[in-house]
Amino acid sequence: MKTRIALNGNDGSWRIGIGERSRFESYIAFDWSGFDRFIEDHCDQTVFLSLSYELRKVIYPGQEPVSERFPLIAAWVPESFYFIEDDQVVLAEGSNNPENHRLAEACLKPDEQTVEVEWKPRQSKADYLEQIRVLQEQIRLGNLYEINYCQEMVAENVQCETFTGVYHALNDISRAPFSLLYESDDWMIASASPERFLRKTGNRLISQPIKGTARRHNDPVTDEAIRNELQTNLKDRTENVMIVDLVRNDLSRVAAKGSVQVDELFGVYTFPTVHQLISTVSCELKENMPFSEIIKALFPMGSMTGAPKVAAMEWAEKTERFTRGIYSGSMGYIAPNGDFDLNVMIRSLVLDRKQNRLNCGVGGAITILSDPEAEYEECRIKVGRILETIGKCQW
């Protein structure tokens, strides 16, 4: 199977890569200079990227590396790169291969193959609630301020030859700005991510962390009341501002002096299934800043760790019942001019084709104000409809 990736902004824009002309990947041992050379050697081409959450163990040494099937980092130049113009698939770079063009066009419409699965939580509700209490005790002791705690939903014995049907079923209900379809010999991913990790435009770098989620309602008046409550809710604003401060600190490591700023604080953005509280933080980059240095300074994104970042990652690993892998990581692209855009890999269905195992991670920020039952319900709000697009879930 040819590697296929399609990034859909749900604004008429698509970036589609078919096949691989060149690839860099790493699993445990990591060569940052080799990674930067790969990016530099292909600076006149579009490069697609995936960053596993487990890359954190390379960036923050002292943690035991995890042997994961999903690479810690992968970067590849597609055989053919396409975009959409006047609703037509247009070759922008690479080989004018009819088969690649067909595969690119196929990304835009669902196939007829359907998947029906039975979702089960990896972790019992009772254990989830107990671990929240453990983490809140650490907050009371001053070891944590906030932590993003996650659980995993799984489905076994799932076999699928293409994920376009799954992707479109998911996208039809979400219309997320950082959605994507990814297929390879080993993996298939359908993502409905609403969150941007990092975008570079010229010398400007922005991050847009999400902290704060509220369900949508069919009644417009009730829906607007829920939206307004989210913007003023003390718990959600507390979660959000703590991560904003963490991102400001991370950006300062690569920023020109005095350039870090908060462009928007507590913005409420509405999606088909949820309202989200999103802030925007930006900076001007120092001169000649390598891509790897930006990643090492900002990854993993604060919205998926908590604060302090290292302590939050350590406590998440102690209490979570799964290895996150690409969930909580990032996928995106680097353009030929050096600009890039990377998402946060949440609200995503990930199929391990070798093990026929489908998973979906979900989590939320835990603070001293968190109610464990409410946190569990928030997980259901975030991914309930996503899971139901292809099956039933035993929460």
C-alpha positions in Angstrom: 0.0 0.0 0.0 1.3 3.5 -0.9 1.5 5.9 2.0 -1.4 8.3 1.7 -2.0 11.5 3.8 -4.7 14.1 3.3 -4.9 17.2 5.5 -8.3 18.8 5.3 -8.9 22.2 6.8 -12.7 22.0 6.1 -12.4 25.4 4.5 -11.9 24.1 0.9 -8.2 23.5 1.4 -6.6 20.1 1.1 -3.0 19.0 1.1 -2.6 15.5 -0.2 0.5 13.4 -0.4 0.7 10.0 -2.2 3.7 7.6 -1.8 7.2 8.4 -0.5 10.2 9.6 -2.4 12.3 10.0 0.6 11.8 9.3 4.3 13.4 9.9 7.7 12.2 8.0 10.8 13.4 7.0 14.2 12.1 4.7 16.9 14.4 4.8 20.0 17.8 6.1 19.3 17.5 9.6 17.8 19.7 11.8 15.6 18.5 15.4 15.8 21.2 16.6 13.4 20.2 13.9 10.9 16.6 15.0 11.2 17.5 18.7 10.5 19.7 17.6 7.5 16.7 15.8 6.1 14.5 18.9 6.4 17.2 21.1 4.9 17.9 18.6 2.1 14.3 18.8 1.1 13.7 22.5 1.8 12.3 23.0 -1.7 9.6 20.3 -1.3 6.6 19.7 0.9 7.5 17.4 3.8 4.8 15.6 5.9 5.5 14.9 9.6 4.3 12.7 12.4 5.5 13.1 16.0 4.6 10.5 18.6 3.9 11.6 22.1 6.6 9.2 23.2 9.2 11.5 21.5 9.0 13.3 24.9 11.4 10.6 26.3 14.1 11.8 23.8 13.5 15.5 24.5 13.4 15.0 28.3 16.2 12.4 29.0 16.0 10.3 32.2 12.8 8.6 31.3 12.9 5.0 30.1 12.4 4.8 26.3 9.4 2.9 25.2 9.6 0.5 22.3 6.6 1.5 20.2 5.5 0.3 16.7 4.6 3.9 15.8 7.9 5.8 15.1 8.9 8.5 17.5 9.2 10.8 14.5 8.7 10.4 10.8 9.2 12.8 8.0 8.7 12.0 4.3 8.5 13.7 0.9 5.6 12.3 -1.1 6.0 11.0 -4.7 3.1 13.3 -5.7 1.8 16.3 -3.8 -1.6 17.7 -4.6 -3.9 20.6 -3.6 -7.4 21.6 -4.5 -8.3 24.3 -7.0 -11.8 25.0 -8.2 -12.8 21.6 -6.6 -10.3 19.8 -8.8 -7.2 17.9 -7.6 -4.1 19.6 -8.9 -0.6 18.3 -8.9 1.7 20.7 -7.2 4.9 18.7 -6.8 6.4 15.4 -7.8 5.4 12.7 -10.2 2.5 13.1 -12.6 1.4 9.5 -11.9 -2.2 8.6 -13.0 -2.5 6.1 -10.1 -1.3 8.6 -7.6 -3.8 11.1 -9.0 -6.6 8.5 -8.6 -5.6 7.9 -5.0 -5.6 11.6 -4.3 -9.1 12.1 -5.8 -10.3 9.1 -3.7 -9.5 11.0 -0.5 -12.2 13.5 -1.3 -15.1 11.0 -1.2 -16.0 8.1 1.0 -15.5 4.5 -0.2 -18.3 2.0 0.2 -16.5 -0.1 2.8 -18.1 0.2 6.2 -16.6 -0.7 9.6 -18.8 -1.7 12.6 -16.9 -2.2 15.9 -17.6 -2.7 19.6 -15.7 -0.2 21.7 -14.5 -1.0 25.2 -12.6 1.1 27.7 -9.1 0.0 28.6 -9.7 1.3 32.1 -12.7 0.8 34.4 -14.7 3.8 35.4 -13.9 3.1 39.1 -10.1 3.0 38.4 -10.4 6.2 36.4 -12.1 8.0 39.3 -9.5 6.6 41.7 -6.6 7.9 39.6 -8.1 11.3 39.5 -8.2 11.4 43.3 -4.6 10.3 43.3 -3.6 13.1 41.0 -5.6 15.7 43.0 -3.7 14.6 46.1 -0.5 15.4 44.2 -2.0 18.8 43.4 -2.8 19.4 47.0 0.8 18.5 47.9 2.1 21.1 45.4 3.7 18.5 43.1 1.3 19.4 40.2 -0.8 22.4 39.3 -2.7 20.8 36.4 -2.4 17.5 34.6 -3.9 16.2 31.4 -5.1 12.7 32.3 -6.1 10.3 29.5 -7.8 7.0 28.9 -8.1 4.7 25.9 -11.1 3.2 24.1 -10.3 0.0 22.1 -11.8 -2.3 19.5 -10.2 -5.6 18.6 -10.2 -7.7 15.5 -10.8 -4.8 13.1 -9.7 -5.4 9.5 -10.0 -2.6 6.9 -8.4 -2.1 3.5 -9.0 1.7 3.4 -10.0 4.3 5.9 -11.6 6.9 3.6 -15.1 5.8 4.6 -14.2 6.0 8.3 -12.6 9.4 7.8 -15.6 10.9 6.0 -18.1 9.4 8.5 -16.0 11.1 11.2 -15.6 14.4 9.3 -19.2 14.7 8.5 -20.1 15.1 12.2 -17.0 17.1 13.2 -15.8 19.5 10.4 -12.6 20.0 12.4 -10.0 22.4 11.1 -7.1 20.0 11.6 -8.7 16.8 10.4 -6.7 14.2 8.4 -6.7 10.9 6.8 -3.5 8.7 6.9 -2.9 5.3 5.5 0.2 3.1 5.3 1.0 -0.6 5.4 1.1 -0.5 9.2 -1.4 2.2 10.2 -4.6 3.9 9.4 -5.7 7.1 11.1 -8.9 9.2 10.8 -8.6 12.4 12.8 -11.1 15.1 13.7 -8.7 17.3 15.6 -9.9 20.9 16.4 -6.5 21.9 17.9 -3.4 23.5 16.4 -0.1 22.7 18.0 2.2 25.1 16.1 2.1 27.2 13.0 5.0 29.1 11.5 4.4 31.9 9.0 7.5 33.8 8.0 9.3 34.4 11.3 6.1 34.3 13.4 5.2 31.2 15.5 1.8 30.7 17.1 0.3 28.0 19.3 -3.4 27.7 20.1 -4.0 25.5 23.2 -7.5 24.2 23.9 -8.6 23.9 27.5 -12.3 23.9 28.2 -15.0 21.9 26.6 -18.8 22.1 26.6 -21.4 20.1 24.8 -23.6 21.5 22.0 -27.4 21.6 22.4 -30.1 21.4 19.6 -32.0 24.4 21.1 -30.2 27.6 20.0 -31.1 29.5 23.1 -29.8 26.7 25.4 -26.7 26.3 23.2 -25.8 30.0 23.5 -26.2 29.8 27.2 -23.9 26.8 27.4 -21.4 28.7 25.2 -21.5 31.8 27.5 -21.1 29.6 30.6 -18.0 28.1 29.1 -16.4 31.4 28.6 -17.0 32.5 32.2 -16.5 29.2 34.0 -13.8 29.6 36.7 -12.6 26.0 36.4 -12.2 26.1 32.6 -10.6 29.5 32.6 -8.1 28.3 35.3 -7.2 25.3 33.2 -6.7 27.4 30.2 -4.6 30.2 31.7 -2.2 27.7 33.3 -1.5 26.1 30.0 -1.2 29.6 28.3 1.5 30.4 30.9 3.3 27.1 30.1 3.2 27.8 26.4 4.5 31.3 26.9 7.4 29.9 28.8 8.1 27.2 26.1 7.9 29.8 23.4 10.4 32.1 25.2 13.1 29.4 24.6 13.0 30.0 20.8 11.6 33.6 20.7 13.3 36.9 20.0 13.6 38.8 23.2 10.4 40.4 24.3 8.3 39.1 21.5 6.1 36.5 23.3 2.5 37.7 23.5 -1.0 36.4 24.2 -3.0 37.3 21.1 -6.3 36.0 22.4 -7.3 34.7 25.8 -10.3 32.5 26.4 -11.8 32.6 22.9 -14.8 30.4 22.5 -14.9 28.5 19.2 -17.9 26.5 18.2 -17.7 23.1 16.3 -20.6 20.8 15.3 -20.4 18.7 18.5 -18.7 20.9 21.1 -17.8 24.4 22.2 -14.1 24.9 22.9 -12.1 27.5 25.0 -9.1 28.4 22.9 -6.2 30.8 23.5 -3.6 32.0 21.0 0.0 32.7 22.0 2.7 33.9 19.6 6.3 35.0 19.2 8.9 36.1 16.7 11.5 33.4 16.3 15.2 34.0 16.9 17.3 34.1 13.7 18.4 30.8 12.2 16.3 28.7 14.5 16.4 25.0 13.4 13.2 23.1 13.2 14.4 20.6 15.7 15.1 23.3 18.3 11.5 24.5 18.0 10.2 21.0 18.5 12.5 20.3 21.5 11.3 23.6 23.1 7.6 23.1 22.6 6.9 19.4 22.4 4.8 17.8 23.8 2.2 20.5 23.7 1.2 21.9 27.1 -2.4 21.2 26.5 -1.7 17.4 26.5 0.7 17.4 29.5 -0.1 19.9 32.2 2.1 22.0 34.5 4.8 21.7 35.5 5.4 19.9 32.3 7.9 17.2 33.3 6.1 16.4 36.6 2.8 16.1 34.7 4.2 13.7 32.1 5.7 11.6 34.9 2.5 11.4 36.9 0.4 10.7 33.7 2.7 7.8 32.9 2.3 6.4 36.5 -1.4 6.5 36.5 -2.6 6.1 32.8 -3.3 2.5 31.7 -2.0 2.8 28.1 0.9 4.1 26.0 -0.3 7.1 24.1 1.8 6.7 20.9 0.6 9.0 18.2 -2.4 10.1 20.3 -1.3 13.4 22.0 1.4 13.7 19.4 1.2 15.7 16.2 0.9 15.4 12.4 1.2 18.1 9.7 3.5 19.5 7.0 6.4 21.8 6.3 6.0 23.9 3.1 8.9 24.6 0.7 9.2 28.2 2.0 9.8 26.8 5.6 6.4 27.6 6.9 4.7 24.8 8.8 1.5 23.8 10.4 1.1 21.0 13.0 -2.0 19.7 14.7 -2.6 18.1 18.1 -3.6 14.4 17.6 -6.8 14.2 19.5 -10.3 13.1 18.6 -8.6 10.4 16.4 -9.3 6.8 15.4 -6.0 4.9 15.0 -5.9 1.4 13.5 -2.8 -0.8 14.0 -3.1 -3.0 10.9 -0.6 -5.6 12.1 -2.6 -6.2 15.3 -6.1 -5.4 13.9 -6.5 -3.1 16.9 -8.4 0.2 16.8 -8.0 2.8 19.5 -9.2 6.3 20.4 -7.6 8.2 23.3 -9.4 10.9 25.2 -8.6 13.0 28.2 -8.9 16.3 30.0 -7.3 18.7 32.4 -7.4 17.8 36.1 -7.1 20.6 38.6 -7.9 21.0 42.3 -11.4 22.2 41.2 -12.1 19.1 39.1 -15.0 16.8 40.0 -14.0 13.2 39.0 -17.4 12.3 37.8 -17.7 15.4 35.7 -14.3 14.7 34.1 -15.4 11.3 33.1 -18.6 12.8 31.6 -16.4 15.3 29.7 -14.6 12.4 28.1 -17.9 11.1 26.8 -18.8 14.5 25.4 -15.5 14.8 23.6 -15.5 11.4 21.8 -19.0 9.9 22.3 -20.2 10.8 18.8 -16.9 10.1 17.3 -17.0 6.5 18.6 -20.6 6.1 17.5 -19.8 6.9 13.9 -18.5 3.3 13.5 -19.9 1.3 16.4 -21.2 1.1 19.9 -19.4 1.9 23.1 -19.6 0.3 26.5 -18.7 3.2 28.8 
